C-alpha cells in the first residue's frame, strides 16, 4: 500500500467539520436530527447547522461529544440542574452526515438519542445537518427500488459473505428486462451497510430515475476487506493486500450476482466505483480487469493520470468513463485543517489532461464538504447519469 | 385493548432470564458473544451460559448491566485495576437472545462491544447465549434466500412505509414459480427489523428449505404500529386501535407485495402470525379477514379457544391451521418469576379443545425459554413446515 493511501485512510477516520464564525449566538430554532431514534428529542440541529446535544447521566463527572471543532476535540457538555449534560457546537457544522461518539467519564459510548452507523470499525452515532440540496436524497413519494441482503458463498474465504443489492423500481414487474450493474465500495472502517444507511444510495437512485435523469441500473455493495483492518491489528492496514478481496469480487460475487439477478453480464454494462479506500480498491482492480469493467469512479479515493492511462493496456478502447470527485475541503490547500489525505497530485489537472487526450473524464467537486458522506452522496448523483450510456 | 394484552406487552419489556444455582464458580471457558461488533472481545459467554461483561470507563462511579437475575436488577460491575469495569452474571442465563443495556453513572447507554437490536422502543445491546439446538438458525453453507427492504406507499398514513421481504432460495432463478406468503409481526417495542436481526427468520427458512422440511415461501415483515407506542405518550398503548395498522396491512402492503413479488395471491396461500403484541394483532385481524388469510399463528401472543372459533363465521371451512406457542417459562405457574403476561386461560387446553373439534390446531412449547426470541425462533421452525400444505 502506498503512502498516499495510508494518508487518505487516516483522513477517513477523523471528521473535521468546518466552523463558521465562533462566538456568535446560535439561532434558537433547534429541531431533532432526522437520524434520531423514534421519539428522541436530542441531538438537535438548528437552521444554521449548529448541533445541540443532551445526555442524561446524573452522576457522571464529564461528558464530551467527539463532534465539534477541528482541533478542539469536540463539544464539551455541561451539567444542567436536571442531571442532564447539554452543549451546543461552537459554530455550524458542515452540511450532511457526521459520525460521532460520546466520552462519558473516560469511556466511549454512543448517544442513546440517535441511530448508529458503521464507521471507524465500530457502530458510531450519526447526526444529519440538513443540506441545501437535501431533496436529492430525500424519501419521496416516487416508485422505490428494493435493497436486498444477499448471502453469497465464498470458497476463497471459507464463509458466506454478505452484500446488499439495489434493484431499481420496475425490476420486479418487467420480468424480461436486464440491467447494468455498478459495484460500489465503502471506505475504510465502514462496511457494506454504509452506502444504503449513511449514503442513501437507494433514495438517490429512486429520485434520479423518477426524474428521468439516469438509466435504471443495479448497485451491488459488499464488504471490501477480507482481513482484520483495525490499525495495529495483525493483518491490518500495514499488510493490506488487494488480492483476497479481488478474488471475492471477481470470482465469487460477480458470478453470484449475474446468476441471481437479471443483469447485462458484460463489461460495457459493468462499472466499479468506491469512496476513499473503496476508490483505491477500484483503481487497483478495475483497470487491470477491463474484460469485466468499462467505467471507473474514484470518490475522494485518488486520481487518475495520463501515467495511469498509459499503464493500462487497451484503455482507450475499453474504458468508457473515468469519474473522479472530491469534497471542496479536501482540495483547498489554503485551509489550515487540510486533511492529511489530500491528493498528492492535482486531481483536477489530471482529469483535464485525460479529457484533452480524448478520454471521457469527468471531475466533480462537492461544495463546502470534506471527507464525509455528503461528498459521496453528491458524487453518486453526478456519476449515475453518466454510466451505461450505450 | 384488553387487560390481558396490556399484561402481555408488559412482559415483553422485562427480560427475566432464569438462573441455575447461584454462587457456583463459573467455568473459565468464556468466548466473545457471537453478536459482538467486529474485533470486540466483550461481552463473553461461557459453556454454561454465564455472561461476562467488561466496560472501559475509568472515571465512572458505577456501572451496571441490566441483564442478570430476575428481581436483582442486573449485574453490578466492579472496577478493575486497569480502569475497566468487569462482572459476571451470578448464574447461567437462559439460552438464546437477550436485550440489555448499561447504566453508567445514572445514564442509559449501550455496551460498545456488541451490536444493537431494536427492542423496548430503543436500539438495545444484544447478547446470544448459544442454545443446544442453535444449528437450526445458524448461518450455514446452504443456498440462501434474500431479505429485501421495500418502501411501499401508504396513503392512509401519508408516508412511505418500510417492510422486509424474505424471498426463498431459487426465487430469482425460476422466474415462473409463484409462492405463498406469511405476514409475520414483531412484538411491542420492536420493529420490522426484529424477525431478521434478532429472529434469524431468513436463516431458519434457508435451513428448513435445504433440509426439505418446508415448502419455500415468502415472509413479509413490517412495522405493526402506526402511532407512537411508548408508554404514557399521546396515542400510546392505552389508546391502541388495530384499525390504522389493519388498513396499512390489508389495503396497502398486501397489494404492494402481490404487485411486486411472484406470490400466490389468495387466502389459501396467505398466512398471518406474530409474536407477543404481533400475536394479538394477528388474532384481531386474521379471523375477521378469512378472504385473505387461511392460517393463524400466535407466538407468545394469546390463545385461541372454542369461543373464538364460534365467534368466527366460516371458521371450519376457511382456517387450515391455528398455531399457538409459548416459552415453557411463560406457562410454569409454579415459578416465582412468572411473567405478568402469562396467559389468562390454559392455552394448551384451548388448543386441545380445537383439535378434539376437528380443527387443525397445533400447540408448541419451547423448552426452558421465556418471553424472548429463542421461543419465537423455535416457534417459526415448528410453524413453517405446517403452512401451505395443499
Boltz contact constraints between the chains, C-beta under 6 A:
constraints:
  - contact:
      token1: [A, 37]
      token2: [B, 122]
      max_distance: 6.0
  - contact:
      token1: [A, 39]
      token2: [B, 230]
      max_distance: 6.0
  - contact:
      token1: [A, 56]
      token2: [B, 107]
      max_distance: 6.0
  - contact:
      token1: [A, 57]
      token2: [B, 105]
      max_distance: 6.0
  - contact:
      token1: [A, 57]
      token2: [B, 106]
      max_distance: 6.0
  - contact:
      token1: [A, 57]
      token2: [B, 107]
      max_distance: 6.0
  - contact:
      token1: [A, 58]
      token2: [B, 106]
      max_distance: 6.0
  - contact:
      token1: [A, 59]
      token2: [B, 61]
      max_distance: 6.0
  - contact:
      token1: [A, 59]
      token2: [B, 105]
      max_distance: 6.0
  - contact:
      token1: [A, 59]
      token2: [B, 106]
      max_distance: 6.0
  - contact:
      token1: [A, 60]
      token2: [B, 105]
      max_distance: 6.0
  - contact:
      token1: [A, 61]
      token2: [B, 59]
      max_distance: 6.0
  - contact:
      token1: [A, 104]
      token2: [B, 104]
      max_distance: 6.0
  - contact:
      token1: [A, 105]
      token2: [B, 57]
      max_distance: 6.0
  - contact:
      token1: [A, 105]
      token2: [B, 59]
      max_distance: 6.0
  - contact:
      token1: [A, 105]
      token2: [B, 60]
      max_distance: 6.0
  - contact:
      token1: [A, 105]
      token2: [B, 105]
      max_distance: 6.0
  - contact:
      token1: [A, 106]
      token2: [B, 57]
      max_distance: 6.0
  - contact:
      token1: [A, 106]
      token2: [B, 58]
      max_distance: 6.0
  - contact:
      token1: [A, 106]
      token2: [B, 59]
      max_distance: 6.0
  - contact:
      token1: [A, 107]
      token2: [B, 56]
      max_distance: 6.0
  - contact:
      token1: [A, 107]
      token2: [B, 57]
      max_distance: 6.0
  - contact:
      token1: [A, 108]
      token2: [B, 112]
      max_distance: 6.0
  - contact:
      token1: [A, 109]
      token2: [B, 109]
      max_distance: 6.0
  - contact:
      token1: [A, 109]
      token2: [B, 112]
      max_distance: 6.0
  - contact:
      token1: [A, 110]
      token2: [B, 110]
      max_distance: 6.0
  - contact:
      token1: [A, 112]
      token2: [B, 108]
      max_distance: 6.0
  - contact:
      token1: [A, 116]
      token2: [B, 116]
      max_distance: 6.0
  - contact:
      token1: [A, 122]
      token2: [B, 37]
      max_distance: 6.0
  - contact:
      token1: [A, 139]
      token2: [B, 160]
      max_distance: 6.0
  - contact:
      token1: [A, 144]
      token2: [B, 151]
      max_distance: 6.0
  - contact:
      token1: [A, 146]
      token2: [B, 148]
      max_distance: 6.0
  - contact:
      token1: [A, 146]
      token2: [B, 150]
      max_distance: 6.0
  - contact:
      token1: [A, 147]
      token2: [B, 149]
      max_distance: 6.0
  - contact:
      token1: [A, 148]
      token2: [B, 146]
      max_distance: 6.0
  - contact:
      token1: [A, 148]
      token2: [B, 148]
      max_distance: 6.0
  - contact:
      token1: [A, 149]
      token2: [B, 147]
      max_distance: 6.0
  - contact:
      token1: [A, 150]
      token2: [B, 146]
      max_distance: 6.0
  - contact:
      token1: [A, 151]
      token2: [B, 144]
      max_distance: 6.0
  - contact:
      token1: [A, 160]
      token2: [B, 139]
      max_distance: 6.0
  - contact:
      token1: [A, 172]
      token2: [B, 260]
      max_distance: 6.0
  - contact:
      token1: [A, 175]
      token2: [B, 175]
      max_distance: 6.0
  - contact:
      token1: [A, 230]
      token2: [B, 39]
      max_distance: 6.0
  - contact:
      token1: [A, 260]
      token2: [B, 172]
      max_distance: 6.0
